[in-house]
Amino acid sequence: MITADHLTRRYGDFTAVGNVTFEARPGLVTGFLGPNGAGKSTTMRMLCGLTPATSGTAHVLGAPFRELANPGRRVGVLLDAAAQHAGRTGREALTLSAMLMGVGRRRVSEVLDLVGLTAKEADRRVKGYSLGMRQRLGIANALLGDPEVLILDEPANGLDPAGIRWMRDLLRDFARSGGTVLLSSHLLHEVERVADEIVVIGNGRIVAQGSTELLLSRSQRSLEDLFLELTADVSRDGPAAGTPDASAPATPESTRENAR
Ligand SMILES: Nc1ncnc2c1ncn2[C@@H]1O[C@H](COP(=O)(O)OP(=O)(O)OP(=O)(O)O)[C@@H](O)[C@H]1O
């Protein structure tokens, strides 16, 4: 379970994330959507204890991320696939993480297999990796500790069509076996296929959340059309009037109801 409760981050006068409240529940894939600069990464960084919240709370598995003992064994995180040590090989990077987490080396080979990086690729330095290979390595790192929760910022970025399908199956299987997945993505068709629930953020505020199926059936639109409508004219004070969720308060209960 991931819980954001009135999570707020200000930079000076600017509110990057304002009063964001939602839950990502076990057994479900929750898609976190929003236009560029909407506040997705800032929210995810607060959930992972990397950016301090100005106010509000973020809990993962019942505690602030930083209070989890050996968090890599419980929460798999991929926030920025580009931020990996360029001078190490993929295998070295994973082996180091495995040592820090107390995971056996055998798991390194397992996750390399899982994400489709060959032995030859794993022994190349990360600086020579393509974007898709970096994503695969980042996902391997997130899966290394066999976590219960995945927090993934744009994990499909740079993946080829086979990789995107693989990612979809992976996330579905992970959730089906009881895991919690929070996933941000701009690939709306993909989110429509994989996410059980969605949270849409615009200008730092939640503009819609609930069951993907029910939000879509209620609006009678594709996720792309719904997304574009919800985020077309989001003011600093909240969602634009006239949008399907304009009256929806930003709490999981009420908006889930709204999507029923
Ligand atoms: N350290 C910072 N200082 C000032 N402003 C920041 C900082 N980090 C983020 N912001 C601002 O907060 C807002 C939200 O940024 P964020 O990266 O969370 O958006 P995003 O939804 O992840 O966007 P994208 O889809 O483009 O990745 C943006 O306006 C960004 O410029």
The ligand as an SDF file (V2000), in Angstrom:
LIG
                    3D

 31 33  0  0  0  0  0  0  0  0999 V2000
   14.0060   21.5210   -7.3910 N   0  0  0  0  0  0  0  0  0  0  0  0
   13.0310   22.2460   -7.9610 C   0  0  0  0  0  0  0  0  0  0  0  0
   13.0330   23.5890   -7.8540 N   0  0  0  0  0  0  0  0  0  0  0  0
   12.0430   24.3270   -8.4080 C   0  0  0  0  0  0  0  0  0  0  0  0
   11.0070   23.8210   -9.1230 N   0  0  0  0  0  0  0  0  0  0  0  0
   10.9770   22.4840   -9.2520 C   0  0  0  0  0  0  0  0  0  0  0  0
   11.9700   21.6300   -8.6880 C   0  0  0  0  0  0  0  0  0  0  0  0
   11.6440   20.3390   -8.9980 N   0  0  0  0  0  0  0  0  0  0  0  0
   10.5090   20.3990   -9.7190 C   0  0  0  0  0  0  0  0  0  0  0  0
   10.1150   21.6830   -9.8800 N   0  0  0  0  0  0  0  0  0  0  0  0
    8.9310   22.1450  -10.5980 C   0  0  0  0  0  0  0  0  0  0  0  0
    7.8100   21.4360  -10.1100 O   0  0  0  0  0  0  0  0  0  0  0  0
    6.9020   21.1780  -11.1740 C   0  0  0  0  0  0  0  0  0  0  0  0
    6.6020   19.6930  -11.2130 C   0  0  0  0  0  0  0  0  0  0  0  0
    7.7390   19.0160  -11.7240 O   0  0  0  0  0  0  0  0  0  0  0  0
    7.7630   17.4220  -11.8970 P   0  0  0  0  0  0  0  0  0  0  0  0
    9.1420   17.0600  -12.3500 O   0  0  0  0  0  0  0  0  0  0  0  0
    7.2540   16.8150  -10.6610 O   0  0  0  0  0  0  0  0  0  0  0  0
    6.7100   17.2170  -13.0650 O   0  0  0  0  0  0  0  0  0  0  0  0
    6.3240   15.8810  -13.8650 P   0  0  0  0  0  0  0  0  0  0  0  0
    4.8490   15.7480  -13.7760 O   0  0  0  0  0  0  0  0  0  0  0  0
    7.1390   14.7430  -13.3790 O   0  0  0  0  0  0  0  0  0  0  0  0
    6.7250   16.2810  -15.3450 O   0  0  0  0  0  0  0  0  0  0  0  0
    7.2780   15.3990  -16.5900 P   0  0  0  0  0  0  0  0  0  0  0  0
    6.0990   14.6580  -17.1400 O   0  0  0  0  0  0  0  0  0  0  0  0
    7.7430   16.4720  -17.5240 O   0  0  0  0  0  0  0  0  0  0  0  0
    8.3770   14.5310  -16.0960 O   0  0  0  0  0  0  0  0  0  0  0  0
    7.5300   21.7220  -12.4470 C   0  0  0  0  0  0  0  0  0  0  0  0
    7.0120   23.0080  -12.7000 O   0  0  0  0  0  0  0  0  0  0  0  0
    9.0000   21.8090  -12.0780 C   0  0  0  0  0  0  0  0  0  0  0  0
    9.6390   22.8280  -12.7980 O   0  0  0  0  0  0  0  0  0  0  0  0
  1  2  1  0
  2  3  1  0
  2  7  2  0
  3  4  2  0
  4  5  1  0
  5  6  2  0
  6  7  1  0
  6 10  1  0
  7  8  1  0
  8  9  2  0
  9 10  1  0
 10 11  1  0
 11 12  1  0
 11 30  1  0
 12 13  1  0
 13 14  1  0
 13 28  1  0
 14 15  1  0
 15 16  1  0
 16 17  2  0
 16 18  1  0
 16 19  1  0
 19 20  1  0
 20 21  2  0
 20 22  1  0
 20 23  1  0
 23 24  1  0
 24 25  2  0
 24 26  1  0
 24 27  1  0
 28 29  1  0
 28 30  1  0
 30 31  1  0
M  END
$$$$
